[in-house]
Amino acid sequence: LFSLLTLFFYFYAFLFYLYQKIYTILVSSLFKKIRQNHLPTPLLIFGLVSVLSIWIGLISEQYYLLAIPALLLLIVVSIMDYRKIYFLLLICIPLSTELVLPSGFGTDLPTEPLTIGLMGIFIVKWFKNPQVVEIQFFKHPISMMILLHFGWLLTTTITSGNPFISVKFLLAKAWYIIVFYWMSGSLLRDKKSLKTAFWCITIPLLLTLVVVNIRHAAYGFSFESIFRVLNPFYRNHVAYACIMAVMYPFIFFAIYWYRKNRRIKWFLIFSLLFLTVSVYLSFTRAAYIAILLAGVLYFVIRFRAMKYVLTLSILMTVVGLGFMAYQNNYLDYAPDYDKTISHTEFDDLITATYNLEDISLMERFYRWVGGFFMVKEQPLVGFGPGNFYNFYKSYTINRFRTYVSDNPEQSGIHNYYLMTAVEQGLPGLFFFVLLCFVVLLKAEHAYHRCVNALRKSWIMATVLSFTIILVTLIINDLIETDKIGSFFFLLLALLVNFDLDREKETT
């Protein structure tokens, strides 16, 4: 009941926002036209459609028709200024809820419809005025790497083992790239727009944390109860913790941005403490590790050691995979089926993780082993985007099987890098990793070439947030979700703009 009331609150707040924005345009115009004894045709049409949709909806009990006036207002605002809809989309990211459709597909409401709508608007604007995206932004190495990554994604969609699933995956990737990369790059260029975007995400996020923690408190903040208190905002505690971790560097550095405003500064300090406690109470190991590693990376960037760290990470990965493959050493890490169970206490979970008896971790091993055999089977083009679940069970090894290996929820491989290799082949993994390396190296370069202290803090916050996403991708596959995927491409757009601003400063 509390969740439903919360959703209704946000829905009516959204309606109020729209009515307020068009009030001066429609209502003031209405009174003016009334005084002139003349009503504009668009206003008459809007009024007639609103009255009919509400009346028909109530009479027929088809209550979804009541949303038609709000939809019309949304279209009007989009035509007048799509920037407002873009910032509305950012507001909705922490508030969105996942809806599973009867066909087996799912959608995120209201973010996915808003993203699709903005994609259409932006494409039209782009065709009418190509200068919407600066040529320097388009020619930037990160933009070129994204186009290369998407081009290979298109290729593997054509060769997919299940083209229907892959086309859906490709379309979703397209509207994420167009809206959160290209549109973000065109809109988030100055300090005012950056701060607006920051608050559009931070305030709703903090509101969801308040709701979750109040509900969690009713269960004594227990580890077992965290899974019960996240609806309707978050699918699971991983998505909940990861979006907090992604925003952690921004809220941390925002204290510096508002150091001269005591009220906002103390609000941000309290928010950071609240965020820290909330991350801890999410009981998500990936978020803990990602935030700690982001702290380490801060010094890596400051001391210009990024290329050494990336080289070391490649060597460690090659050595680790080689050790596991040598004489089938990976079989030594097969779990004990009877001992690998779920845990209701977080301390027991940590101990089980260390002893390789945690069901969540060992189920990942089960799928990862299957994933490696899938890569061996289709190393060039993979099985097609989005197709891991449809093919992986015949490649798994029963020695790694756990109590949850039936996978009725149809979840993925829980490693985005391996998933990319499985679904898009080794070239797809190479293009994605190359993109990430280019981003990190360009970000470090931009940071040290920048002379503006405020912009340097924005660059650092952005690259640390991006690193947190990369770390969480080691044991999760969250880029295809609105909670994390939107940030992935938005952060890329910010880094390109920061780099271009740096180039303007030095020319």
Number of C-alpha atoms within 10 A of each C-alpha: 6 9 14 11 10 14 17 12 12 15 14 12 12 15 18 12 13 19 17 12 14 16 13 11 10 15 14 12 15 18 13 13 13 12 10 9 8 11 15 12 9 10 14 12 11 14 13 11 15 19 14 16 20 18 15 15 17 14 10 9 11 12 14 11 18 19 14 16 19 18 14 14 17 20 15 14 18 17 12 11 11 18 17 15 20 21 18 18 22 23 21 24 25 26 24 21 21 19 13 11 9 7 6 7 10 11 16 18 16 17 24 21 13 19 22 18 17 23 21 15 15 18 16 12 13 14 10 10 10 12 11 17 16 12 10 12 19 15 10 14 16 22 19 14 18 19 14 16 20 19 13 18 24 19 15 24 27 16 16 22 18 17 18 14 17 24 19 15 18 18 13 16 16 15 20 27 23 20 26 25 23 24 23 23 25 17 18 18 15 11 12 10 13 15 13 14 19 18 15 19 20 21 14 18 22 17 13 19 21 14 17 22 21 13 18 21 13 11 15 9 15 17 19 13 17 20 16 13 21 23 15 17 23 22 15 15 18 20 22 25 23 25 22 25 26 26 23 24 24 22 21 16 18 22 19 14 19 14 14 10 11 11 10 15 17 14 11 21 15 12 18 20 12 16 21 15 12 19 24 14 17 28 20 18 16 20 26 19 15 23 25 11 15 23 14 12 20 14 12 16 21 13 11 15 14 20 15 11 13 14 10 12 12 12 12 12 11 11 12 11 13 13 13 14 12 9 9 10 13 14 14 8 13 18 23 15 15 9 13 22 17 15 17 11 12 14 11 14 21 15 12 19 16 10 11 19 24 22 24 17 16 24 21 21 23 23 24 20 18 23 25 18 17 25 22 15 14 17 19 17 24 28 30 30 32 25 23 23 13 13 15 21 17 10 16 21 15 11 13 22 22 23 13 13 17 10 12 7 7 11 10 19 25 21 19 21 21 23 27 27 28 33 30 31 27 21 17 28 20 16 18 20 16 15 20 19 16 15 22 22 18 17 24 23 16 23 26 15 15 19 13 11 11 14 18 18 17 22 26 23 24 25 27 30 24 25 22 29 28 19 17 25 19 14 18 21 22 21 19 16 18 24 27 20 18 22 25 24 23 23 23 27 26 23 26 25 22 23 23 15 16 21 13 9 12 9 5
